[in-house]
């Protein structure tokens, strides 16, 4: 009896109760999608991204480029054959970087590789000059006396130990330093490499704490300053930043659909975010995720396949500031979220898709390794595993885990989140930096990704049952 209870979800998932397994039902459709991506859709996606990155460029919230990109995105959706193409507004921050520099004044005078953090305040017009106190972690910082920090520039030189852990220094570092009297905060760039090219990203000022200028240094220069301080040498810097917040403006989520042929009220969302940081071209983060999402839907139409459920493509706005566009969408569509049977989000570059994760809890649950005990998620994973055999080879790893920052807002209201599991081993080399450019997009990987994404999305949009 115990054995029957354990295996029942898996028997249902495998289609052993009166119908063929999903892989058998959808093998012909999958073959059409895979061939279409190979023959035409992969090249179309590649050319589309090239236009977005080269002709429009980076697209920070509030910028003219993002407004231009919104109109471009709507035109692309219409050209792909999507219906009900429209925009939905969200109020977003308008921050500008301005001129910025950081110079070493002691030992030997030299400019340092730096980039201001998103949302940072600027320095006074003439900049600030101060000595540096360098630490390797928050714990090390907490052990310093206030006298060693007051009036200084604090450098957090925390080695990269995974984005989820190390990004805390970018987000919280400035306020942690300001609470103890620091006048500016520098962090070691949050990434797997910099090669003199530091990475930006949003920082968050704690309410009631002084706002101090905040910037990232390249790995090379952060390490150098830390070494000098560790030897007891005085390290003095001049930091100049014209960064400023100009209030809020209106940007838009861009949305288009393939209406479902039989169950139009049930929805599969395919999404990536259109905004980027104001450096590089926003190719990996996240022009490619948006283009892949549209191309997956377009590939269905090109292959002559019309799913039973509605496929909704969404280009989110203002993801880089904490998912502001997605949060606005979730609030406006709260009552519809339980009808979202799968909400895909591609936001980790163009590395090859290795599989997909199912998320029934959003940000309320911990990392993927803590989530294996949920029987509903286990059943959903089992269903996805039955689709695996018709996916491209190398894209068949299914798991329970997070889906993404943007669709996470919908998951919290009852949607099923689907994480797109790209190989992200090189993603944080260029993430949020000047090196996030079109030339780093690998064409063969892109074709593979269109194939995997379109097959999984079509099956979930057409199959008889649902994951939850």
C-alpha positions as CSV (number, residue, x, y, z in Angstrom):
1,X,0.0,0.0,0.0
2,X,2.8,2.4,0.9
3,X,4.5,1.6,-2.4
4,X,1.3,2.4,-4.4
5,X,1.0,5.8,-2.6
6,X,4.7,6.7,-3.5
7,X,4.5,5.7,-7.1
8,X,1.0,7.0,-8.0
9,X,2.1,10.5,-9.0
10,X,4.8,9.1,-11.2
11,X,2.4,6.6,-12.9
12,X,0.0,9.5,-13.6
13,X,2.8,11.6,-14.9
14,X,4.0,8.9,-17.2
15,X,0.6,8.7,-18.8
16,X,-0.1,5.1,-17.8
17,X,-3.8,5.7,-17.0
18,X,-5.4,5.5,-20.4
19,X,-3.2,7.6,-22.6
20,X,0.2,7.5,-24.2
21,X,3.2,9.1,-22.4
22,X,3.7,12.8,-23.3
23,X,6.9,12.1,-25.3
24,X,4.9,9.7,-27.6
25,X,2.0,12.1,-28.0
26,X,4.2,15.1,-28.9
27,X,7.2,13.5,-30.7
28,X,6.0,14.6,-34.1
29,X,5.3,18.2,-32.9
30,X,8.7,18.3,-31.2
31,X,10.4,17.2,-34.4
32,X,8.7,20.0,-36.4
33,X,9.7,22.6,-33.8
34,X,13.3,21.4,-33.7
35,X,13.6,21.3,-37.5
36,X,12.0,24.8,-37.8
37,X,14.5,26.2,-35.3
38,X,17.4,24.6,-37.2
39,X,16.2,25.8,-40.6
40,X,14.9,29.3,-39.9
41,X,14.1,30.3,-36.3
42,X,17.6,30.2,-34.9
43,X,18.9,32.6,-37.6
44,X,15.8,34.9,-37.1
45,X,16.5,35.1,-33.4
46,X,20.1,35.8,-33.9
47,X,19.4,38.6,-36.4
48,X,16.7,40.0,-34.2
49,X,19.0,40.3,-31.2
50,X,21.7,41.9,-33.4
51,X,19.2,44.7,-34.3
52,X,18.2,45.2,-30.6
53,X,21.8,45.4,-29.4
54,X,23.5,47.3,-32.2
55,X,20.7,49.6,-33.4
56,X,19.1,50.4,-30.0
57,X,21.9,49.5,-27.5
58,X,21.7,49.4,-23.7
59,X,18.3,50.1,-22.2
60,X,18.3,51.4,-18.6
61,X,15.0,52.3,-17.1
62,X,13.9,55.8,-17.9
63,X,16.2,56.1,-21.0
64,X,15.2,57.0,-24.5
65,X,16.7,53.7,-25.6
66,X,14.2,51.7,-23.5
67,X,11.3,53.7,-24.9
68,X,12.6,53.0,-28.4
69,X,13.0,49.3,-27.5
70,X,9.4,49.1,-26.3
71,X,8.1,50.2,-29.7
72,X,10.5,47.9,-31.4
73,X,9.4,45.0,-29.3
74,X,5.7,45.6,-30.1
75,X,6.5,45.7,-33.8
76,X,8.5,42.4,-33.5
77,X,5.6,40.7,-31.8
78,X,3.1,41.8,-34.5
79,X,5.5,40.7,-37.2
80,X,5.8,37.3,-35.5
81,X,2.1,36.8,-35.8
82,X,1.1,37.4,-32.1
83,X,-2.2,38.9,-31.3
84,X,-3.5,41.3,-28.6
85,X,-0.1,43.1,-28.7
86,X,-0.1,45.9,-26.2
87,X,1.9,47.7,-23.4
88,X,1.1,47.9,-19.7
89,X,2.6,50.8,-17.7
90,X,4.9,50.7,-14.7
91,X,6.4,53.6,-12.8
92,X,10.2,53.1,-12.7
93,X,13.2,55.0,-11.3
94,X,15.1,57.3,-13.6
95,X,18.8,57.3,-12.5
96,X,21.7,58.7,-14.5
97,X,25.3,57.8,-14.0
98,X,27.1,60.9,-15.2
99,X,30.9,61.2,-15.2
100,X,32.7,59.1,-12.7
101,X,36.3,58.3,-11.7
102,X,38.4,56.9,-8.9
103,X,42.1,57.6,-8.6
104,X,44.8,56.2,-6.3
105,X,46.8,59.1,-4.8
106,X,49.4,57.3,-2.8
107,X,52.1,54.7,-3.6
108,X,51.8,55.7,-7.3
109,X,49.2,57.9,-8.8
110,X,46.9,56.0,-11.2
111,X,43.2,55.8,-12.3
112,X,41.4,52.7,-11.0
113,X,38.9,50.6,-12.9
114,X,35.5,51.6,-11.3
115,X,31.9,51.8,-12.1
116,X,29.1,53.3,-10.0
117,X,26.4,51.1,-8.6
118,X,22.9,51.6,-9.8
119,X,21.0,54.0,-7.6
120,X,24.1,55.4,-6.0
121,X,24.2,59.0,-4.9
122,X,27.0,61.2,-6.3
123,X,29.9,62.9,-4.6
124,X,30.2,66.7,-4.1
125,X,31.3,68.4,-7.3
126,X,35.0,68.3,-6.5
127,X,34.8,64.6,-5.4
128,X,36.0,63.3,-2.1
129,X,39.4,62.4,-0.9
130,X,39.8,59.9,1.9
131,X,41.9,57.0,3.2
132,X,40.7,53.4,2.5
133,X,40.0,50.7,5.0
134,X,39.8,47.3,3.3
135,X,38.1,44.2,4.6
136,X,37.3,40.8,3.1
137,X,33.9,40.3,4.6
138,X,31.1,41.7,6.7
139,X,32.3,39.7,9.6
140,X,35.8,41.2,9.4
141,X,34.3,44.7,9.1
142,X,32.2,44.1,12.2
143,X,35.3,43.5,14.3
144,X,36.9,46.9,13.4
145,X,36.5,49.8,15.9
146,X,34.4,52.7,14.8
147,X,37.5,54.9,14.9
148,X,39.0,52.8,12.1
149,X,36.0,53.5,9.8
150,X,34.7,57.0,10.5
151,X,35.5,59.4,7.7
152,X,37.1,56.6,5.5
153,X,36.2,54.9,2.2
154,X,35.3,51.3,3.0
155,X,36.3,48.6,0.5
156,X,34.6,45.2,0.7
157,X,37.0,42.8,-1.1
158,X,34.8,39.7,-0.9
159,X,35.9,36.9,-3.3
160,X,33.1,35.7,-5.6
161,X,31.4,32.6,-4.0
162,X,28.3,32.5,-6.2
163,X,26.1,35.3,-7.2
164,X,23.4,34.7,-4.6
165,X,25.9,35.1,-1.8
166,X,28.3,37.7,-3.0
167,X,25.7,40.1,-4.4
168,X,24.8,41.0,-0.8
169,X,27.9,43.2,-0.7
170,X,26.6,45.2,-3.7
171,X,23.1,45.5,-2.2
172,X,23.8,46.1,1.5
173,X,27.4,47.2,1.6
174,X,26.9,51.0,1.4
175,X,24.4,51.1,4.2
176,X,26.5,48.7,6.4
177,X,29.5,51.0,5.9
178,X,27.5,54.2,6.4
179,X,26.1,53.1,9.7
180,X,29.6,53.3,11.1
181,X,30.6,56.6,9.7
182,X,32.1,55.7,6.3
183,X,31.8,58.4,3.6
184,X,31.9,56.1,0.6
185,X,31.8,52.4,-0.2
186,X,33.6,50.4,-2.8
187,X,33.1,46.7,-3.5
188,X,35.0,44.1,-5.4
189,X,33.0,43.6,-8.6
190,X,30.4,40.8,-8.3
191,X,31.4,38.4,-11.0
192,X,33.6,35.5,-12.0
193,X,36.0,37.7,-14.0
194,X,36.6,41.4,-14.7
195,X,39.9,41.8,-16.6
196,X,39.9,45.5,-15.7
197,X,36.1,45.7,-16.4
198,X,34.0,46.1,-13.3
199,X,30.4,45.2,-13.1
200,X,27.5,47.4,-12.0
201,X,24.1,46.5,-10.5
202,X,21.6,48.0,-8.2
203,X,22.4,48.9,-4.6
204,X,19.8,49.5,-1.9
205,X,20.0,52.2,0.8
206,X,18.5,51.3,4.1
207,X,15.8,53.7,5.4
208,X,17.1,56.1,8.0
209,X,20.8,55.5,7.1
210,X,22.9,58.1,5.3
211,X,23.3,57.6,1.6
212,X,26.9,57.4,0.6
213,X,28.5,57.1,-2.9
214,X,28.9,53.5,-3.9
215,X,30.9,51.9,-6.7
216,X,32.5,48.6,-7.8
217,X,36.2,48.1,-8.6
218,X,37.7,45.5,-10.9
219,X,38.9,42.4,-9.2
220,X,42.5,43.4,-10.0
221,X,42.3,46.8,-8.4
222,X,40.2,45.8,-5.4
223,X,42.8,43.1,-4.6
224,X,45.7,45.5,-5.0
225,X,44.2,48.0,-2.6
226,X,43.4,45.2,-0.1
227,X,47.0,44.0,-0.3
228,X,48.4,47.5,0.3
229,X,46.1,48.0,3.3
230,X,47.0,44.6,4.7
231,X,50.7,45.7,4.7
232,X,49.8,48.7,6.9
233,X,50.3,51.2,4.1
234,X,48.1,54.3,3.9
235,X,45.9,54.1,0.8
236,X,44.2,57.3,-0.2
237,X,41.7,57.8,-3.1
238,X,39.9,60.5,-4.9
239,X,36.4,59.5,-5.9
240,X,34.2,61.5,-8.2
241,X,30.7,60.5,-9.2
242,X,28.0,62.7,-10.8
243,X,25.3,60.0,-10.3
244,X,21.8,61.3,-9.4
245,X,18.2,60.1,-9.2
246,X,15.8,62.1,-11.4
247,X,12.6,60.8,-10.0
248,X,10.3,58.3,-11.7
249,X,9.0,57.9,-15.3
250,X,6.7,55.5,-17.0
251,X,8.0,52.5,-18.9
252,X,6.1,49.5,-20.1
253,X,5.8,45.7,-20.1
254,X,5.3,44.7,-23.8
255,X,2.8,41.8,-24.3
256,X,1.6,39.7,-27.1
257,X,-0.3,36.4,-27.4
258,X,-1.2,33.3,-29.4
259,X,-4.8,32.8,-28.2
260,X,-5.5,29.2,-27.1
261,X,-7.5,27.1,-29.5
262,X,-9.5,25.2,-26.8
263,X,-8.5,26.6,-23.4
264,X,-7.8,30.3,-24.0
265,X,-8.3,31.2,-20.3
266,X,-5.4,29.0,-19.3
267,X,-2.1,30.7,-20.0
268,X,1.6,29.8,-20.6
269,X,3.9,32.8,-20.2
270,X,7.2,33.1,-22.0
271,X,9.3,35.9,-20.7
272,X,12.6,37.8,-20.4
273,X,13.3,41.4,-19.5
274,X,13.8,44.2,-22.0
275,X,15.7,46.7,-19.8
276,X,19.4,46.5,-19.1
277,X,22.1,48.4,-17.4
278,X,23.6,51.5,-19.1
279,X,26.8,49.8,-20.1
280,X,27.5,47.2,-22.8
281,X,24.5,46.3,-25.0
282,X,22.4,44.2,-22.7
283,X,22.8,41.1,-24.9
284,X,23.2,38.4,-22.3
285,X,21.2,40.3,-19.7
286,X,18.6,40.1,-21.0
287,X,18.1,40.8,-24.6
288,X,18.6,37.2,-25.4
289,X,16.0,36.0,-22.9
290,X,13.4,38.3,-24.4
291,X,14.2,37.3,-27.9
292,X,14.3,33.6,-27.1
293,X,10.8,33.9,-25.5
294,X,9.4,35.6,-28.6
295,X,11.1,33.2,-30.9
296,X,9.8,30.1,-29.0
297,X,6.2,31.4,-29.7
298,X,7.1,32.4,-33.3
299,X,8.5,28.9,-33.9
300,X,5.2,27.3,-33.0
301,X,3.4,29.4,-35.6
302,X,6.1,28.8,-38.2
303,X,5.8,25.0,-37.6
304,X,2.0,25.2,-38.1
305,X,1.3,24.4,-34.4
306,X,-1.5,26.1,-32.5
307,X,-1.6,25.2,-28.8
308,X,-4.8,24.6,-26.9
309,X,-3.8,27.1,-24.2
310,X,-2.9,30.8,-24.7
311,X,0.8,31.5,-25.1
312,X,1.6,34.9,-23.8
313,X,4.9,36.5,-24.5
314,X,6.0,39.2,-22.0
315,X,9.0,41.5,-22.2
316,X,9.3,42.8,-18.6
317,X,10.5,46.3,-17.8
318,X,12.7,47.4,-15.0
319,X,13.8,44.0,-13.8
320,X,17.2,45.4,-12.9
321,X,15.7,47.5,-10.1
322,X,14.1,44.5,-8.4
323,X,11.4,43.4,-10.9
324,X,9.3,46.6,-10.8
325,X,7.6,45.9,-14.1
326,X,6.8,42.3,-13.1
327,X,5.5,43.4,-9.8
328,X,3.1,45.9,-11.4
329,X,1.9,43.2,-13.8
330,X,1.3,40.8,-10.9
331,X,-0.7,43.3,-9.0
332,X,-2.8,44.2,-12.1
333,X,-3.4,40.5,-12.9
334,X,-3.6,39.0,-9.5
335,X,-6.9,37.2,-10.0
336,X,-5.6,35.6,-13.2
337,X,-2.4,34.1,-11.8
338,X,-4.0,30.8,-10.8
339,X,-4.8,30.3,-14.5
340,X,-1.1,30.6,-15.4
341,X,-0.2,26.9,-15.9
342,X,3.4,27.7,-16.7
343,X,5.4,31.0,-16.4
344,X,8.8,30.7,-18.1
345,X,11.6,33.1,-17.5
346,X,14.9,33.2,-19.3
347,X,17.3,35.5,-17.6
348,X,20.8,33.9,-17.4
349,X,22.3,34.4,-20.8
350,X,22.6,32.3,-23.9
351,X,24.5,29.3,-22.4
352,X,23.0,26.1,-23.6
353,X,19.7,25.2,-21.9
354,X,20.4,22.1,-19.8
355,X,16.9,21.6,-18.5
356,X,14.0,23.3,-16.7
357,X,12.9,23.7,-13.1
358,X,9.4,23.9,-11.7
359,X,8.6,26.4,-8.9
360,X,5.4,26.4,-7.0
361,X,6.5,28.7,-4.2
362,X,8.4,31.6,-5.6
363,X,10.7,33.5,-3.3
364,X,8.9,32.2,-0.1
365,X,11.0,29.1,-0.3
366,X,14.8,28.8,-0.1
367,X,17.3,27.6,-2.8
368,X,16.6,24.7,-4.9
369,X,18.5,22.2,-2.7
370,X,16.0,22.9,0.1
371,X,12.9,22.1,-1.9
372,X,13.0,18.4,-2.6
373,X,10.3,17.5,-0.1
374,X,7.2,19.0,-1.7
375,X,5.1,16.1,-3.2
376,X,3.3,18.5,-5.6
377,X,6.6,19.8,-7.0
378,X,7.9,16.2,-7.2
379,X,4.8,15.2,-9.3
380,X,5.4,18.2,-11.6
381,X,9.0,17.3,-12.1
382,X,7.9,13.7,-12.9
383,X,5.6,15.1,-15.6
384,X,8.4,17.2,-17.0
385,X,10.7,14.2,-17.1
386,X,8.2,12.4,-19.4
387,X,8.7,15.3,-21.9
388,X,12.5,15.0,-21.6
389,X,13.0,12.4,-24.3
390,X,11.7,14.7,-27.1
391,X,13.8,17.6,-26.1
392,X,17.2,18.2,-27.7
393,X,20.0,16.1,-26.2
394,X,21.6,17.9,-23.3
395,X,18.4,19.8,-22.3
396,X,16.7,17.1,-20.3
397,X,17.6,17.8,-16.7
398,X,14.4,18.5,-14.7
399,X,14.2,19.7,-11.1
400,X,12.3,21.6,-8.4
401,X,13.8,25.1,-8.0
402,X,13.5,28.8,-8.5
403,X,11.9,30.2,-11.7
404,X,13.1,33.8,-11.8
405,X,12.8,37.2,-10.2
406,X,10.0,38.4,-12.5
407,X,7.7,35.4,-12.7
408,X,8.3,34.9,-9.0
409,X,5.7,37.6,-8.4
410,X,3.2,35.5,-10.2
411,X,4.1,32.3,-8.5
412,X,3.3,33.9,-5.2
413,X,-0.2,34.4,-6.4
414,X,-0.7,30.8,-7.7
415,X,1.0,30.6,-11.0
416,X,3.4,27.7,-11.8
417,X,6.9,29.1,-12.4
418,X,9.3,27.5,-14.9
419,X,13.0,28.3,-14.7
420,X,15.0,28.0,-17.9
421,X,18.2,26.2,-16.9
422,X,20.9,27.8,-19.0
423,X,24.5,26.9,-18.6
424,X,25.6,30.0,-16.7
425,X,29.2,29.1,-16.1
426,X,30.5,32.0,-18.2
427,X,27.5,34.3,-17.7
428,X,29.0,36.3,-14.8
429,X,32.1,37.0,-16.7
430,X,30.2,39.7,-18.6
431,X,27.1,40.3,-16.5
432,X,26.2,44.0,-15.9
433,X,29.4,45.1,-17.6
434,X,30.7,46.8,-20.8
435,X,31.5,43.3,-22.1
436,X,27.8,42.3,-22.3
437,X,27.8,42.6,-26.0
438,X,26.3,40.8,-29.0
439,X,29.6,39.2,-30.1
440,X,29.5,36.9,-27.1
441,X,26.3,35.2,-28.4
442,X,27.1,31.8,-29.7
443,X,24.9,30.9,-32.7
444,X,24.9,27.1,-32.2
445,X,23.9,27.5,-28.6
446,X,21.1,29.9,-29.6
447,X,19.7,27.4,-32.1
448,X,19.7,24.7,-29.4
449,X,18.0,27.1,-27.0
450,X,15.2,27.9,-29.4
451,X,14.6,24.2,-29.9
452,X,14.5,23.3,-26.2
453,X,12.4,26.3,-25.2
454,X,9.8,26.0,-28.0
455,X,9.3,22.2,-27.4
456,X,8.9,22.5,-23.7
457,X,6.6,25.5,-23.9
458,X,4.4,24.0,-26.6
459,X,3.9,20.7,-24.7
460,X,2.9,22.5,-21.5
461,X,0.6,24.8,-23.5
462,X,-1.1,21.9,-25.3
463,X,-1.0,18.7,-23.1
464,X,-4.2,17.3,-21.7
465,X,-3.4,17.9,-18.0
466,X,-1.5,20.5,-16.0
467,X,1.6,20.4,-13.8
468,X,-0.4,21.4,-10.8
